Amino acid sequence: MRLPSRAVMLIAVAALPLALTACSSGSSGSTADSGTGTNAKPAKAKDPNSGLLTGTQLKKALAPASAFPSGLTLESDGSADSGGQFLSPSSPKTGKPDCTALESTSWIQVSGYKGGVSFAQNGYANKTEEVDQEIDAFQGTTAADVMKALRTVAAECATYTDSDEHATVKLTGSTTAGLGDEAYTMTLTSGHWENGTTLIAARSGGSVVTVLSTAGGDNGAASAKKVTTTILSALKK
């Protein structure tokens, strides 16, 4: 059973602190002592979101319907993005991960990060199969930290109990070459499921692409890779 996608919170970016204006060396702001009177320019604060795409821009990079298996249709209630504003960055959650989050549309949250400062997501499904995609943009080196956390999750969730049938799920994970700057693939299988699930996380610069697929007889592997490849190509443009 899929968990609902995370709510869209359009939070305005907090105003950057104004740099303090440097005073000249003379008393009471006078330059008489030195005779030179050099006025220092205020330091310009660096925008931590510089170079990152907004949710509106990330939405355009999501894979189109043609990249998904035939017979799947867009789920309107699963489409969301952060719009033109950047969200406040969240601190990572520590402790044992909730392995059942790997079954949800926004499974990136199993890493301990709620998501990026901007995001876009949607999903395609029928009665038995689904493919979900999401792109999250992170400040600084956080995207690399998210990828590292997901590798740790794969080890910690090697075996867990699913949220629907309370069945034992086995997880295998491996580094995947040829997808973005780095990529990791996880496969979930259970004797109680008709088909397994493939999860791919791929980083492109400061963005992390996450795809979930149960479509096809290969545990969703081919469709997950196709959607991921399509998104990464769009992000490079």
C-alpha positions as CSV (number, residue, x, y, z in Angstrom):
1,M,0.0,0.0,0.0
2,R,1.4,3.3,-1.0
3,L,1.6,6.1,1.5
4,P,0.4,9.5,0.5
5,S,3.0,11.8,-1.0
6,R,4.3,14.6,1.2
7,A,2.3,17.8,1.4
8,V,3.4,20.8,-0.6
9,M,4.6,23.6,1.7
10,L,5.3,26.8,-0.2
11,I,7.5,28.5,2.3
12,A,9.0,31.8,1.3
13,V,12.7,31.9,1.5
14,A,13.9,33.7,4.7
15,A,15.4,37.0,4.1
16,L,19.2,36.8,4.0
17,P,20.9,38.7,6.9
18,L,22.2,42.1,5.8
19,A,25.9,42.5,6.0
20,L,27.2,45.0,8.5
21,T,28.7,48.1,7.0
22,A,32.3,48.5,8.0
23,C,33.2,51.7,9.8
24,S,36.2,53.8,8.8
25,S,39.3,54.0,11.0
26,G,38.8,57.5,12.4
27,S,37.0,58.4,15.6
28,S,33.2,59.0,15.3
29,G,33.4,57.7,11.7
30,S,35.9,60.4,10.7
31,T,38.7,59.7,8.2
32,A,40.8,62.7,9.5
33,D,43.4,60.5,11.3
34,S,44.5,58.5,8.3
35,G,43.8,61.1,5.6
36,T,42.9,58.4,3.1
37,G,39.2,57.9,4.0
38,T,38.7,54.4,2.4
39,N,35.0,53.3,2.7
40,A,34.6,49.5,2.9
41,K,31.8,48.0,0.8
42,P,29.4,45.7,2.7
43,A,29.9,42.0,2.1
44,K,27.4,40.4,-0.2
45,A,25.8,37.3,1.3
46,K,25.9,34.2,-0.9
47,D,22.5,32.8,-1.9
48,P,22.6,29.1,-0.7
49,N,20.0,28.3,-3.4
50,S,22.1,29.8,-6.3
51,G,22.1,27.4,-9.2
52,L,19.3,25.2,-7.9
53,L,16.1,24.7,-9.9
54,T,12.7,25.7,-8.4
55,G,9.9,23.2,-8.2
56,T,8.3,24.8,-11.3
57,Q,11.5,24.1,-13.2
58,L,11.9,20.6,-11.8
59,K,8.4,19.8,-12.9
60,K,9.4,20.3,-16.5
61,A,12.3,17.8,-16.0
62,L,10.0,15.0,-14.9
63,A,9.7,12.2,-17.4
64,P,6.7,12.5,-19.7
65,A,4.0,9.9,-20.2
66,S,5.8,8.4,-23.1
67,A,8.6,7.2,-20.8
68,F,6.2,5.0,-18.8
69,P,4.8,1.5,-19.6
70,S,1.6,1.5,-21.7
71,G,-1.5,1.0,-19.7
72,L,-0.5,3.3,-16.9
73,T,-2.2,6.7,-16.4
74,L,-1.2,9.8,-14.5
75,E,-2.5,9.9,-10.9
76,S,-3.7,13.5,-10.3
77,D,-3.6,13.2,-6.5
78,G,0.1,12.2,-6.7
79,S,1.3,15.3,-8.6
80,A,2.9,18.0,-6.5
81,D,5.8,20.5,-6.6
82,S,7.1,23.4,-4.6
83,G,6.4,26.1,-7.2
84,G,8.6,29.1,-7.7
85,Q,9.7,29.5,-4.1
86,F,12.4,27.6,-2.2
87,L,11.5,25.8,1.0
88,S,13.5,26.0,4.2
89,P,16.2,23.3,4.4
90,S,15.4,20.5,6.9
91,S,17.8,18.9,9.3
92,P,18.3,15.2,8.8
93,K,16.4,12.8,11.2
94,T,18.7,10.4,13.0
95,G,18.0,7.0,14.4
96,K,16.7,3.8,12.9
97,P,15.0,4.4,9.5
98,D,11.3,3.6,8.9
99,C,11.9,0.8,6.3
100,T,8.2,0.8,5.3
101,A,8.8,4.3,3.9
102,L,10.5,2.5,1.0
103,E,7.0,1.5,-0.2
104,S,5.8,5.1,-0.5
105,T,5.9,7.5,-3.4
106,S,8.2,9.9,-1.7
107,W,10.6,7.2,-0.4
108,I,13.5,9.6,-0.3
109,Q,12.4,10.4,3.2
110,V,13.7,7.1,4.4
111,S,17.2,8.7,4.2
112,G,16.2,10.9,7.2
113,Y,15.8,14.0,5.0
114,K,12.2,15.3,4.5
115,G,13.1,16.5,1.0
116,G,14.9,19.3,-0.8
117,V,14.5,23.0,-0.8
118,S,12.5,22.4,-4.0
119,F,10.9,19.4,-5.5
120,A,8.5,18.0,-8.1
121,Q,6.8,14.6,-8.3
122,N,4.1,12.5,-9.9
123,G,3.2,8.9,-10.6
124,Y,1.5,6.7,-13.2
125,A,-0.5,3.6,-12.3
126,N,-3.2,1.1,-13.0
127,K,-4.9,-1.4,-10.7
128,T,-1.8,-3.6,-10.2
129,E,1.3,-1.6,-11.2
130,E,2.8,1.8,-10.6
131,V,5.8,4.0,-11.4
132,D,6.5,7.1,-9.3
133,Q,9.1,9.8,-9.9
134,E,10.5,12.6,-7.8
135,I,13.3,15.2,-8.1
136,D,14.6,17.0,-5.0
137,A,17.1,19.9,-5.1
138,F,19.5,20.3,-2.1
139,Q,21.8,23.1,-0.9
140,G,25.6,22.6,-0.9
141,T,26.7,19.0,-0.6
142,T,23.5,17.7,1.0
143,A,22.6,15.7,-2.2
144,A,25.7,13.6,-1.7
145,D,24.8,13.2,2.0
146,V,21.4,11.9,1.0
147,M,22.9,9.3,-1.4
148,K,25.2,8.2,1.4
149,A,22.3,7.8,3.8
150,L,20.3,5.7,1.3
151,R,23.2,3.3,1.1
152,T,23.1,3.0,4.8
153,V,19.4,2.4,4.8
154,A,19.8,-0.4,2.3
155,A,22.0,-2.3,4.9
156,E,19.7,-1.5,7.8
157,C,16.6,-2.5,6.0
158,A,18.0,-5.7,4.5
159,T,14.9,-7.5,6.0
160,Y,11.8,-5.8,7.3
161,T,8.0,-6.3,7.6
162,D,5.8,-4.5,5.1
163,S,3.0,-2.1,6.1
164,D,0.2,-3.9,4.1
165,E,0.3,-7.6,4.4
166,H,2.8,-7.7,7.3
167,A,5.0,-9.9,5.2
168,T,8.7,-10.3,5.3
169,V,10.5,-8.1,2.7
170,K,14.0,-8.7,1.5
171,L,16.1,-5.7,0.2
172,T,19.2,-5.9,-1.9
173,G,21.1,-2.8,-3.0
174,S,24.0,-2.1,-5.3
175,T,25.8,0.9,-6.8
176,T,24.7,1.6,-10.3
177,A,27.1,2.9,-12.9
178,G,26.2,5.2,-15.8
179,L,23.4,7.1,-14.2
180,G,24.2,10.7,-13.3
181,D,27.1,11.6,-10.9
182,E,26.3,8.6,-8.8
183,A,23.4,6.1,-8.5
184,Y,22.1,3.4,-6.2
185,T,19.5,0.7,-6.9
186,M,17.4,-1.2,-4.4
187,T,15.2,-4.2,-5.1
188,L,12.4,-5.2,-2.7
189,T,11.0,-8.7,-2.9
190,S,8.6,-10.8,-0.8
191,G,7.0,-14.2,-1.1
192,H,3.6,-12.6,-0.5
193,W,4.0,-10.2,-3.5
194,E,3.1,-11.0,-7.1
195,N,6.0,-8.8,-8.2
196,G,8.9,-6.9,-6.5
197,T,9.7,-3.2,-6.5
198,T,12.8,-1.4,-7.9
199,L,14.0,1.8,-6.4
200,I,16.6,3.9,-8.1
201,A,18.2,7.0,-6.6
202,A,20.5,9.0,-8.8
203,R,22.3,12.3,-8.2
204,S,22.9,15.0,-10.7
205,G,24.8,17.9,-9.1
206,G,22.7,19.1,-6.2
207,S,19.6,17.2,-7.3
208,V,18.5,13.7,-6.4
209,V,16.2,11.7,-8.6
210,T,14.2,8.9,-7.0
211,V,12.1,6.5,-8.9
212,L,9.9,3.6,-7.7
213,S,8.5,1.0,-10.1
214,T,6.5,-2.2,-9.7
215,A,5.7,-2.4,-13.5
216,G,6.9,-5.4,-15.5
217,G,7.9,-9.0,-14.7
218,D,11.4,-7.9,-13.7
219,N,10.5,-6.3,-10.4
220,G,10.1,-3.0,-12.2
221,A,13.8,-2.8,-13.1
222,A,13.6,-1.8,-16.8
223,S,10.8,0.8,-16.3
224,A,12.6,2.4,-13.3
225,K,15.8,2.8,-15.3
226,K,14.1,4.3,-18.3
227,V,12.3,6.9,-16.2
228,T,15.5,7.7,-14.3
229,T,17.5,8.1,-17.5
230,T,14.9,10.3,-19.0
231,I,14.9,12.7,-16.0
232,L,18.7,12.9,-15.9
233,S,18.8,13.8,-19.6
234,A,16.3,16.6,-19.0
235,L,18.3,17.9,-16.0
236,K,21.4,18.3,-18.1
237,K,19.7,20.6,-20.6
